[in-house]
Amino acid sequence: MTKRVLSAIAMVLIFVPLLFVGGLPFNIFMSILGLCALYELIHMKESKKRLPLLIKLFAYVMVIFFTFSSTNVIDFQFSLDYRIMSVIIFAFLSPLVFINNREKYSINDALYLISSVLFIGLSFNLIIVTRNYDLKYIIYLLLITTITDTFALFTGMLVGNHKLTSISPKKTYEGMIGGTFMGTFVAVAFYMTVINPNMSLVFITLITIMLSLVGQLGDLVFSSIKRYYDKKDFSDLIPGHGGILDRFDSIIFVVLAFIIVLGII
């Protein structure tokens, strides 16, 4: 427990100042986290099968490019660099012809790397974009995930009796309800106070409930990945907490969902 608390304090002391500073320091920090997240996905894959070194190195390079692409936004009109996406697809599919040995590199490996690079690159790019657009929005999203996760844990420990899913046996319906309620309450209070006091309370509450549930869905999706590879954590990069994806699973899904609903709030 001491290790977990100390790691949490260290994460807050590093992340919060960079979040408020923003700009290039925050972008670099998020790209480093993106690299760590990709490492964790590749490490999961390699628990069953090794991948060619050169192809792995290229994956890391492309995550950096993807994370940094189109990060300066003015009106939240997004534009992906399709050239990067095309290079990613060609680069991971073309080796199939030259290696021609599915024991070393197969179509499943190629598609796994393509999806991993696109997923991690897009997710951490959107976190940067959201922060660069407005600090208040990213705080709103972080409040949803952190408060939801915290109170889901405590509510589940105190009154949780009905198991939510076999994917994560410790999660309960009571925890989900308690986490969603508190995450929504705190985040809506912040939104109505700091971001837009003129927003419909009912509407932003419904949006926030949805984002809270999506964050918990993200937690379960990443838990299913760990379960498939028979792992407890994605890595041990954060003592007492696991890996980067163990801590960013909820916020990744919330940011992806937020971009979908942004145009109507």
Secondary structure, 3 states (H helix, E strand, C coil): CHHHHHHHHHHHHHHHHHHHHCHHHHHHHHHHHHHHHHHHHHHHHHCCCCCCHHHHHHHHHHHHHHHHCCCCCCCCCCCCCHHHHHHHHHHHHCHHHHHCCCCCCCHHHHHHHHHHHHHHHHHHHHHHHHHHHCHHHHHHHHHHHHHHHHHHHHHHHHHCCCECCCCCCCCEHHHHHHHHHHHHHHHHHHHHHHHCCCCCHHHHHHHHHHHHHHHHHHHHHHHHHHHHCCCCCCCCCECCCECHHHHHHHHHHHHHHHHHHHHHC
